[in-house]
Amino acid sequence: GLRESQDLSKVVDELESRNLLHGPLGVYGISYGATTAIHLASVDSRVKTVVAVAPFSDMRSEVSHYVRTIAMPGVGRLLSEEVIQEAVDEAGELGGYEPDDADAAVAIQRTQIPVLLIHGKSDFIIPHEHSQRIHASAPHTSDLVELRAAGHLSVWLDPLRRVERRALVWFDEQLAP
């Protein structure tokens, strides 16, 4: 989300230049987009609040988890942590960024805006502990809602509209004039 947050800041610049940005700006993101939203808030003061649904706290631990459980189940468990982290370092070199900077738990500390974290407790793609770590790093400016029996896909699809309702209430409260 480091590069993408810079891209999003340019999108906000363009919205402003076209007079399409009116009032305070709230940002909503799911999964990778949730992490990106937190990074955006840490670099763009125009963002006044964030709703982050199922974010990962840091790239290194999520890549390791993802490789072992989702991308390469079985085979991924045979890879050493060192091999996985070398691949993360190489990806950083190729992408021109420092993987250790891709840490939403650090990024959230660089802003004082309110952030709502929503995460399913049954998320096996990005475990809810990621949101717990982000919240623990900024407990005075973030709220954490953990949805029992919700996984990664069910917070995206939101069949019971729990995420949608909480996000709308949050934005109404945080962005009210």
Backbone torsions as a table, in degrees:
resi	resn	phi	psi	omega
1	GLY	NA	-2.4	-178.5
2	LEU	-66.3	-53.8	-179.7
3	ARG	-66.5	-42.1	-177.6
4	GLU	-63.9	-33.1	178.3
5	SER	-66.4	-34.8	175.6
6	GLN	-67.6	-39.9	176.8
7	ASP	-62.3	-43.8	179.7
8	LEU	-63.8	-35.7	177.3
9	SER	-62.2	-36.5	176.3
10	LYS	-68.4	-34.1	175.6
11	VAL	-64.0	-42.4	178.2
12	VAL	-64.2	-39.1	174.7
13	ASP	-55.6	-47.2	-178.1
14	GLU	-65.4	-41.7	176.7
15	LEU	-59.8	-42.1	177.5
16	GLU	-63.6	-44.1	-177.5
17	SER	-64.1	-25.9	178.9
18	ARG	-96.2	9.3	-178.4
19	ASN	56.6	37.8	179.4
20	LEU	-103.5	-1.9	179.1
21	LEU	-106.0	112.9	-176.8
22	HIS	-123.7	124.0	178.8
23	GLY	81.4	-174.5	-177.3
24	PRO	-68.9	150.2	-174.9
25	LEU	-101.8	124.4	171.7
26	GLY	-112.2	144.7	-177.2
27	VAL	-123.1	135.5	-179.5
28	TYR	-120.4	131.6	177.2
29	GLY	-144.8	150.1	178.1
30	ILE	-120.0	134.1	174.7
31	SER	61.1	-119.7	178.6
32	TYR	-58.3	-37.9	178.4
33	GLY	-65.9	-30.0	177.6
34	ALA	-68.1	-43.6	177.3
35	THR	-64.3	-41.8	178.1
36	THR	-61.5	-39.9	179.2
37	ALA	-61.3	-40.0	177.8
38	ILE	-65.9	-42.6	177.2
39	HIS	-63.4	-39.9	177.6
40	LEU	-59.4	-46.8	-179.9
41	ALA	-60.7	-29.0	-178.9
42	SER	-76.7	-15.3	-178.2
43	VAL	-119.7	-7.6	-176.5
44	ASP	-131.4	108.4	-175.1
45	SER	-69.9	-8.8	177.1
46	ARG	-72.9	-20.2	177.4
47	VAL	-76.7	122.5	-175.9
48	LYS	-104.0	-18.3	175.8
49	THR	-162.9	158.9	-179.7
50	VAL	-136.1	140.8	164.7
51	VAL	-113.4	116.0	-176.9
52	ALA	-114.5	112.9	-176.9
53	VAL	-103.4	115.5	177.4
54	ALA	59.2	49.1	177.4
55	PRO	-78.2	160.7	168.5
56	PHE	-99.7	145.9	-176.7
57	SER	-79.2	-45.3	-179.5
58	ASP	-141.5	145.9	-174.7
59	MET	-63.0	-44.1	-174.0
60	ARG	-59.8	-48.5	-176.9
61	SER	-71.2	-35.5	-179.6
62	GLU	-70.6	-39.2	177.9
63	VAL	-62.1	-43.9	179.1
64	SER	-60.0	-47.6	178.5
65	HIS	-62.0	-46.4	-176.0
66	TYR	-62.9	-44.6	-180.0
67	VAL	-60.7	-42.3	-175.6
68	ARG	-75.3	-31.3	-172.1
69	THR	-111.6	-27.9	-173.8
70	ILE	-113.4	-58.0	-172.8
71	ALA	-70.2	-41.0	-175.2
72	MET	-137.6	57.7	-178.2
73	PRO	-58.8	141.1	-176.4
74	GLY	87.4	-70.6	-179.5
75	VAL	-65.1	-41.7	-179.3
76	GLY	-58.9	-31.4	179.0
77	ARG	-68.7	-18.9	178.7
78	LEU	-83.5	-15.9	-179.2
79	LEU	-79.3	137.3	177.9
80	SER	-75.4	157.4	176.9
81	GLU	-60.6	-35.4	179.2
82	GLU	-61.8	-43.1	179.4
83	VAL	-64.0	-43.7	-180.0
84	ILE	-63.7	-43.9	-178.6
85	GLN	-69.7	-30.6	173.2
86	GLU	-64.2	-38.6	177.3
87	ALA	-65.9	-38.7	176.9
88	VAL	-63.2	-43.7	178.3
89	ASP	-61.5	-42.4	179.0
90	GLU	-64.3	-40.1	177.1
91	ALA	-61.1	-39.9	177.1
92	GLY	-62.6	-42.7	178.1
93	GLU	-62.3	-46.8	180.0
94	LEU	-64.0	-36.2	-178.0
95	GLY	-88.2	-7.9	178.7
96	GLY	72.6	37.5	177.3
97	TYR	-143.7	164.9	178.6
98	GLU	-96.9	114.5	-178.1
99	PRO	-55.3	-32.4	-180.0
100	ASP	-68.0	-19.5	176.8
101	ASP	-78.4	-13.4	179.8
102	ALA	-84.0	64.4	-174.7
103	ASP	-131.7	102.6	-178.1
104	ALA	-66.8	-26.4	177.8
105	ALA	-67.2	-26.8	174.4
106	VAL	-85.7	-42.7	-178.2
107	ALA	-58.9	-39.8	-177.6
108	ILE	-65.0	-23.7	178.6
109	GLN	-76.1	-16.0	-179.7
110	ARG	-86.8	3.0	179.0
111	THR	-134.3	155.8	178.1
112	GLN	-112.9	13.8	-178.4
113	ILE	-78.7	156.7	176.3
114	PRO	-73.5	134.8	180.0
115	VAL	-127.4	127.3	174.5
116	LEU	-100.1	122.0	176.7
117	LEU	-104.8	127.7	177.3
118	ILE	-124.8	128.8	-176.7
119	HIS	-147.3	139.6	174.3
120	GLY	-78.0	134.3	179.9
121	LYS	-72.6	-14.0	178.6
122	SER	-106.8	25.2	-179.6
123	ASP	-78.6	112.7	178.3
124	PHE	-97.0	-7.8	178.2
125	ILE	-84.7	-51.1	171.7
126	ILE	-126.3	99.1	-176.3
127	PRO	-56.1	146.5	-175.8
128	HIS	-62.2	-15.7	176.5
129	GLU	-60.3	-24.8	176.7
130	HIS	-62.5	-47.1	177.6
131	SER	-65.8	-34.9	176.9
132	GLN	-61.7	-40.9	178.7
133	ARG	-66.5	-41.7	179.0
134	ILE	-63.2	-46.4	179.4
135	HIS	-61.7	-42.5	-179.3
136	ALA	-63.3	-26.9	-179.5
137	SER	-82.0	-14.2	177.9
138	ALA	-146.9	61.4	-173.5
139	PRO	-67.4	-22.1	-177.9
140	HIS	-85.6	-16.3	-179.4
141	THR	-117.4	0.8	180.0
142	SER	-126.9	152.2	172.0
143	ASP	-120.2	143.8	180.0
144	LEU	-120.6	125.0	174.3
145	VAL	-114.9	118.4	176.8
146	GLU	-105.6	125.1	-177.6
147	LEU	-96.5	114.4	179.4
148	ARG	-63.8	141.5	176.8
149	ALA	60.1	26.7	175.8
150	ALA	-115.4	135.2	177.2
151	GLY	-107.5	-173.2	-176.6
152	HIS	-61.7	-46.6	-177.8
153	LEU	-72.8	-33.9	-178.3
154	SER	-71.4	-26.0	174.1
155	VAL	-75.8	-25.6	174.6
156	TRP	-71.3	-52.5	-176.8
157	LEU	-73.4	-33.5	174.0
158	ASP	50.9	55.8	-175.5
159	PRO	-61.3	-28.2	179.5
160	LEU	-93.3	-0.6	178.5
161	ARG	61.9	23.2	179.0
162	ARG	-66.8	-44.4	-178.9
163	VAL	-66.1	-46.4	-179.8
164	GLU	-57.9	-48.0	-178.4
165	ARG	-62.1	-45.1	-179.8
166	ARG	-64.9	-39.7	179.0
167	ALA	-64.4	-44.6	-179.6
168	LEU	-64.1	-42.0	176.8
169	VAL	-62.3	-43.6	179.6
170	TRP	-58.9	-50.6	-179.7
171	PHE	-62.7	-40.3	177.4
172	ASP	-59.8	-43.3	-178.7
173	GLU	-70.9	-43.8	-173.2
174	GLN	-81.6	-26.7	-174.9
175	LEU	-107.2	6.3	179.6
176	ALA	-61.4	141.4	-179.6
177	PRO	-64.9	NA	NA
